């Protein structure tokens, strides 16, 4: 066994988002642990206080139960929790992987990133969201999920994933990480970008990489869910990148 990867899902999702991919990681020698973040509908723990801190504390408890420092992977909005947990417990994080993830600099929300870009249409799921609880919760209609998140995934798997989405509290989504060079900044990073992503436009992915330089880059020609759209290629490319990263730092 090479080590452990802790997998953090994005908004409206759950640990189920990695089920089809985990056997491929295991075949390459990686043990994986997929979390359910508080407040997402699959974890009964409520999202309390500062939503991002609550999520990071939950992941930190998962890391404390592992035999050694882990690779922490955040998919989509799960990148925010990955960053914050690295700041919280850097000694427990061997590397960070952003799987089309929100690798935002300290103090920046995703909405701030979009606002800072030259005028343009960046698409995304925003126009399709259904709101409740006075705007405190959002949900993704299944057809919108199929069109924006899952357009290039196998049809049956895409329909199953769309049906599994749950309402998401804004307190865990519209947040900004608080990061330092001394803690978060010392963790090696890999960014997996997706050229055909309709949720986080490639221009936004590249903007995040420019704002937080230093991450190794993997480029995939797929949409927002590489672990479902092209899992074999993702596994080969990511495992190779992790091997090179740890060899360089050994």
BELSULMO-V552988 format. One record per run of one state. SS is the DSSP state (a for helix, b for strand, c for the rest). FROM is the first residue (numbers start at 1). TO is the last residue. If there is no record, write none. Layout:
ss = {SS:SS}
from = {FROM:FROM}
to = {TO:TO}
This chain:
ss = {c:b:c:a:c:b:c:a:c:b:c:a:c:a:b:c:a:c:a:b:a:c:b:c:a:c:a:c:b:a:c:a:c:b:c:a:c:b:c:a:c:a:c}
from = {1:3:9:15:28:30:35:51:65:70:76:78:89:90:93:100:110:116:126:129:133:136:137:141:142:149:155:165:168:170:173:184:187:189:195:202:212:216:221:226:230:231:249}
to = {2:8:14:27:29:34:50:64:69:75:77:88:89:92:99:109:115:125:128:132:135:136:140:141:148:154:164:167:169:172:183:186:188:194:201:211:215:220:225:229:230:248:250}
